[in-house]
Structures are given as structure tokens and as C-alpha cells.
Amino acid sequence: MTFYYQPKLQDDSIIISVLNTITDRHLRWGFPKCFNRIRKLGYQCNHKRVYRVYCELKLNLRVKRKKRTPPRCPKKLLVPNKQGECWSMDFMSDSSRNQRSFRTFNVIDDFNREALDIDIVVSLPAGRITRYLDKLAEYHGYPLKIRVDNGPEFTGKSFINWAKSHDIAIDYIKPGSPYQNGYIERFNRTYRTEVLDLYLFNNLSQARRITEEWLTIYNTERPHKAIKRYYRFSNKFKINDFSYFTNNMIFMGHASSEICSIFSGVAGAVFFSIEEFLL
């Protein structure tokens, strides 16, 4: 009698379910971020296996790359030693469904790339900018330094006097050199790709609501290579958030619908109850 080996086919149902859940929630996430999210959720899957399933599901995003001329002598941006040491800020513009233009004022902390907030209004004069920064400082405190471009909002007397009154140093980048403010420029690209270009807003209220939801995901769920793929987190998230350590990996966030659907709806997956998460 002859016996033949019957190979066991791998069951990819868990990976398929997890990938579909993540990509449905984060439409602009590519494979690296999806795979990193899977590992953060506790699945010890080989990246080649996950990528094979990722391609079979045709989840690949088409990326249109721009030809950028690198600077001749680029200077590496210094990373602050602590939170609140340096903030970067910049403006963006977009329009709603009724062709009404609006501007956004983006502020991040250079230390952990945390997005402090985004102000969305029709006009952003210097007076509103300083009042908005005062509002942020009520919670985060005033930074030691801010990095900005040479726009009229930042070079006016009112903004300079405001910075002096709070002992804040202003680091102006060289005109025509956005790479010197690379942290906020990289954030702007992410915000443009995942929010402004992805949605057609009916009004400013809708734009603010979607942006606020996205900021929570950006600060608590979205990984970042520059900070070793850990999640950014702010003191405002520490009250209701949790930390779950296993295999030297950190889970920061809240009991979101993504986690609940993954761990409760997949047969054979390692199940973590909400009570376990909140311990």
C-alpha cells in the first residue's frame, strides 16, 4: 500500500477578515500600515503571507509618485528631547461642495508627531491664530519654540509680539525651502490624502467633524515609522485609554469598533474581552 502526503492548506480566513476590517476603516492605508496594525493587534503572521492575501484581495492602492528634485545640501531636522519643546504649524486650503473655500491651521508637536489640533475656518488672520494657540496652550502649555514659514500671518507684528510675550522663539525656515519644515509638511500630505482628497464636504461643520474623528485615529491608532511605529498619545487620551503589553508590543487606543469586530467575529482568533482590555 502506498501512502501520499496530503499537505494542509493554510486557513487564511482570519487574515482576510482582519484585512477587510482594517481597510474598510482606513481607506488610504497601504500594506505596511495594515500589516503593522495586524501585528499590534496581536497576530503573529508572517509578512509574506499577509502580503499574499493582501494582493489576492486586490487591496493594493495605486500610488502616483511625483518627481521631486532633492535639495543639494539637506539638513536633518533636529528631534526635540521632550514633548512641548517645539511645535510646527502650517496652513492648507480646500473647498466644500458648494465651492466655498476654507483654510485649515495645522499644529503638531515635533517630539512625537502628535497632531495637537486643526482649526478649520474661512479666514485665518493673525489675531485668530494667536487666540487659537492660546486655547491650545491652556491644555498643552506654551512651547519653547515654534517652526513656521515666512507667510504674512507669521511675520506680522501681532504674531511676533505674541511670541515674545510668552517667551517663545520663532524658527523661520528659509524662503522656498519647505523641507526645512518637513514634519508639518509630511503631516499635511497625510491629512490631504486621508481627509481632504477623500471627502466632499457639504459644509464646514462636516469638515470639522470628520477631521476631529480622523485626528483621534491619527493620534491613537495610526503607526509612525519615525517613532518606531508606536502610536502617538496625548494626556487627553490617558484618562479613558489602556495599555496592553504582550511580546514587547504596545497597544494604545480605545475599545473601538475595529477591535470589537475583529476579536468577536472571527472564528479561531485569540479573543480579548473588553474587560481584559480595560484592566
C-alpha positions in Angstrom: 0.0 0.0 0.0 1.3 3.4 -0.9 0.7 6.5 1.2 0.9 10.0 -0.1 1.4 13.1 1.9 -1.6 15.4 1.8 -0.4 19.0 2.5 -2.6 21.0 4.8 -3.7 24.2 3.2 -3.4 27.3 5.4 -6.6 28.8 6.6 -6.4 32.5 5.7 -9.9 33.3 6.9 -8.7 35.2 9.9 -6.2 37.3 7.9 -8.9 38.0 5.3 -11.4 39.2 7.9 -8.8 41.4 9.7 -7.5 42.9 6.5 -11.1 43.7 5.3 -11.9 45.3 8.7 -8.8 47.5 8.7 -9.1 48.6 5.1 -12.8 49.4 5.5 -12.0 51.6 8.4 -8.8 53.2 6.9 -9.4 53.6 3.2 -6.0 55.1 2.4 -3.8 52.7 4.4 -1.4 50.7 2.3 0.1 47.3 3.1 2.9 48.5 5.6 0.4 50.2 7.9 -2.1 47.4 7.6 0.5 44.8 8.5 1.8 46.9 11.3 -1.7 47.3 12.7 -2.3 43.5 12.5 0.9 42.9 14.5 -0.1 45.5 17.0 -3.5 43.7 17.4 -1.6 40.5 18.5 -1.5 38.4 15.3 1.9 36.8 14.8 1.6 36.5 11.0 4.5 36.4 8.5 4.6 39.5 6.4 4.9 37.4 3.2 1.7 35.5 4.0 -0.2 38.7 4.8 1.0 40.3 1.6 -0.1 37.3 -0.5 -3.6 37.6 1.0 -3.5 41.4 0.6 -2.8 41.0 -3.1 -5.3 38.3 -3.6 -8.0 40.6 -2.2 -6.8 43.3 -4.6 -6.4 45.9 -1.8 -3.4 47.5 -3.4 -3.5 51.2 -3.6 -2.4 53.0 -6.8 0.3 55.5 -5.9 1.0 58.4 -8.2 4.6 59.4 -7.4 5.8 62.9 -8.1 9.3 63.5 -9.3 10.9 65.7 -6.7 14.3 67.3 -7.0 16.2 66.6 -3.8 17.9 69.6 -2.2 21.7 69.9 -2.7 22.6 70.1 1.0 19.6 69.0 3.0 19.9 69.5 6.8 18.4 66.8 9.0 15.7 68.2 11.3 16.6 68.1 14.9 14.2 66.0 17.1 13.2 67.6 20.3 14.2 65.9 23.6 10.8 66.3 25.2 7.1 67.0 24.5 6.2 70.7 24.1 9.7 71.8 23.2 8.9 72.6 19.6 5.7 72.9 17.6 5.4 73.1 13.8 2.5 74.7 12.1 1.2 75.5 8.6 -1.8 76.3 6.5 -3.8 74.3 4.0 -6.8 75.2 1.8 -9.7 73.3 0.3 -13.3 73.9 -0.8 -16.7 72.4 0.1 -19.4 71.0 -2.2 -20.8 74.5 -2.9 -17.3 75.7 -3.9 -16.9 77.7 -0.7 -13.2 77.9 0.1 -11.9 77.3 3.6 -8.5 77.1 5.2 -7.0 74.8 7.9 -4.4 75.7 10.5 -2.5 72.6 11.4 -0.3 72.3 14.6 1.8 69.3 15.6 4.3 68.5 18.3 7.7 67.7 16.7 8.7 65.3 19.6 6.1 62.6 19.0 4.4 63.9 15.8 1.2 64.3 17.7 -1.4 66.4 15.9 -2.5 68.9 18.6 -5.4 70.2 16.6 -6.7 71.6 13.3 -8.6 74.8 13.0 -11.0 74.9 10.0 -12.4 78.4 9.2 -12.9 80.6 6.2 -10.3 83.2 7.1 -7.2 82.9 9.4 -5.9 86.3 10.3 -3.0 86.7 12.8 -5.4 87.6 15.6 -7.3 84.3 15.3 -4.1 82.3 15.1 -2.8 83.7 18.4 -6.1 83.2 20.1 -6.2 79.6 18.8 -2.7 79.0 20.1 -3.6 80.4 23.5 -6.5 77.9 23.5 -4.1 75.0 22.8 -1.7 76.3 25.4 -4.4 76.1 28.1 -4.1 72.3 27.8 -0.7 71.6 26.4 1.2 74.6 27.7 3.2 77.0 25.6 6.1 75.5 23.6 9.7 76.8 23.8 9.9 77.2 20.1 7.7 77.2 17.0 8.8 76.4 13.5 6.9 78.3 10.7 7.3 79.5 7.2 7.6 83.2 6.1 3.9 83.8 5.5 2.4 87.2 6.4 0.4 85.6 9.3 3.7 84.6 11.0 5.8 87.7 10.1 3.4 90.3 11.3 3.9 92.4 14.4 1.0 90.9 16.3 2.3 87.4 16.0 5.8 88.4 16.8 4.7 90.3 19.9 2.5 87.4 21.0 5.5 85.1 20.8 7.7 87.5 22.8 5.1 87.9 25.5 5.1 84.1 26.1 8.9 83.7 25.7 8.5 81.6 22.5 11.3 81.5 20.0 10.3 81.7 16.3 12.3 79.5 13.9 11.6 80.8 10.4 12.5 78.4 7.6 14.4 79.6 4.5 12.0 81.0 1.9 11.2 78.4 -0.8 12.5 75.6 1.4 9.5 73.6 2.7 11.8 70.6 3.5 13.1 72.7 6.5 9.7 72.3 8.0 9.4 68.6 7.0 7.4 67.4 10.0 4.4 69.5 9.3 4.7 69.1 5.5 4.6 65.3 6.0 1.6 65.7 8.2 -0.1 67.9 5.6 0.3 65.2 3.0 -1.3 62.6 5.2 -4.2 64.9 6.1 -4.6 65.8 2.4 -4.6 62.1 1.3 -6.8 60.7 4.1 -9.3 63.5 4.6 -9.3 66.5 2.2 -9.0 64.5 -1.0 -11.1 61.6 0.2 -14.3 63.5 1.2 -16.5 66.1 -0.5 -17.8 68.2 2.4 -21.2 69.7 2.4 -20.2 72.5 4.9 -17.6 73.4 7.4 -19.3 71.6 10.3 -19.0 68.3 8.4 -15.3 69.1 7.6 -14.7 69.8 11.3 -16.5 66.6 12.5 -14.6 64.3 10.0 -11.3 66.0 10.9 -11.9 65.5 14.6 -12.6 61.8 14.1 -9.6 61.4 11.9 -7.3 63.2 14.5 -8.3 60.6 17.1 -7.4 57.8 14.8 -4.2 59.6 13.8 -3.0 60.1 17.4 -4.1 56.7 18.8 -4.2 54.1 16.0 -2.1 55.1 13.0 1.5 53.9 13.4 4.5 56.2 12.5 7.9 54.9 11.3 9.8 57.8 12.7 8.8 57.0 16.2 9.4 53.2 15.8 5.8 52.6 14.7 4.4 53.2 18.2 1.2 55.3 18.4 1.3 58.9 19.4 -0.7 59.7 22.5 -1.6 62.8 24.4 -2.5 63.3 28.1 -6.1 63.9 26.9 -6.3 60.3 25.9 -4.8 58.8 29.1 -7.9 59.0 31.2 -10.0 56.6 29.1 -7.3 54.7 27.2 -5.5 51.5 28.1 -2.1 49.9 27.5 -1.9 46.2 26.7 1.6 44.7 26.6 2.4 41.3 25.0 5.5 40.1 23.2 7.2 43.5 23.7 4.4 45.2 21.7 2.3 48.1 22.9 -1.4 48.6 22.2 -2.5 52.2 22.7 -6.1 53.3 21.9 -9.7 52.7 22.9 -12.1 49.9 22.6 -13.0 50.8 19.1 -15.4 49.1 16.7 -12.4 47.8 14.8 -11.1 45.8 17.7 -14.5 44.5 18.7 -15.4 43.3 15.2 -12.0 41.6 14.8 -11.8 39.7 18.0 -15.5 38.8 18.4 -16.4 38.0 14.8 -13.5 35.7 13.7 -13.6 32.0 14.5 -10.4 30.7 15.9 -8.9 34.2 16.7 -7.4 35.0 20.0 -10.2 36.7 21.9 -9.7 39.6 24.2 -12.8 40.8 26.0 -13.4 44.5 26.6 -12.9 43.8 30.4 -9.4 42.4 29.7 -8.6 45.5 27.6 -9.7 47.9 30.3 -7.6 46.2 33.1 
